[in-house]
Amino acid sequence: MASNTSDNLLKEFAPQLEKTGLLGKIWIIVLAFLILLGIFALYWQISRGHIVTGMRDNVVWGMYIVNFIFFMGISYAGALISGTLHLFHAEWRKPVIRMAEFITIISLLIGPLYIMLCIGRLDRLPNLVLFGRIQSPITWDVIAISTDIIGCFIFLYLTILKDLSKLRDYSELKLPAWRKKVYNVMALGYTGTPEQQLMLKRATDIMAGMVIAIAIIVYSVLAWIFSVTLQPGWHSTIFGPYFVIAAVYSGSGVLIVAMYIFRKVYHLEKHITQKHFVNVGVIMLVLAAFFGYFTFSEYLTKWYGSEKNDEILIKILFKDYYFFFIFSNYVGVLLPLIVVGFKKLRTINNITITAVVVIVALWMNRYLIVVPTLESPYLPIQDAREAWRHYSPTWVEWALTIGGIASFCLFFTLASKFIPIVQVSEVAEPVEPGDISLR
């Protein structure tokens, strides 16, 4: 029965894998153009130096680090959500868990690239490996991110192994011969025997637990890069959990938007229902409450402590970044509580719009963490130009930011063309492999 169900699902998803419509081709061309624009901006920056960016002696980090933190947060959120839902065997997870896994991997591939954009001498990058100091938090971060990429790739591969075997065996798919060969190689001879199912389930459960632990550790390490400094706005004892909560919060918003887009484009209305939006929306609501609490605690202690440098930072936030501050810390927190909290407002469109607001608010929050702090250093540079005291991103930084977003969308699109965006094997099997007697 499960085999027949999976065949029917593959038949339903076949058009997604076999061909790309006119709108899909236009979408891919637009994304490719935006990526090429980003590549041109990168060439412009390398050929002329960092003077073409808004980064100066005071603000040595800008949008690149903001994007790095944001993309890495999304990746850890995908790992936490997919790993947790897998371990708890939530029945409703099946149509959406692969999207969370794709979010994890794609964000992990894009996020670290923004670190390289901050490096003026890319030829010195190998020195990080050859002469890296284990005492440096930057070295911790490199090790942690590398470990996370490997672990998440293994977890993703284990979760798609069943579908790869079904794609290999389903003869009605009209695919090029090379893709059939790729499916055959990647399936590793998996045939679905009870022993194989048990081994796969155990391995997947182990990796699900590992990616959850790795995600928490890695994003805490990223938070410690800031908090172990003495910069006003960064020297905080709650940055570890604050960053982890914010990461999962932003990732839940990205997952909802991905669910909405693929539901519309691939006509998955019967698989991704309002129940899924409400369930992920409830997760977003809980995270909004935690994020609001940590944000309130962070700013309250700075304001009440009345330290001179913290006062300067708060004045900068209210004077130069008032809109960002209100939108990220009030709108981005209260809107999910209102929309998801009241049953009458829990429509698919309302939850999706709220998710978009959350994504923008969390990006602004990252911007407020990085830039205003660097604009209020402990030891200001004497006689510096006024323009150098403040940061304003240039077209180069905006082009590379848009190029990163376009890369994320393009990789997501291509991944959905290679393997069904909904787990065929999971949806087709009402009984978990662990419930099968293997004696």
Summary of the structure (lengths in Angstrom):
residues: 439
radius of gyration: 23.0
end to end distance: 21.8
largest distance: 79.3
contacts: 1434
relative contact order: 0.17
helix: 77%
strand: 0%
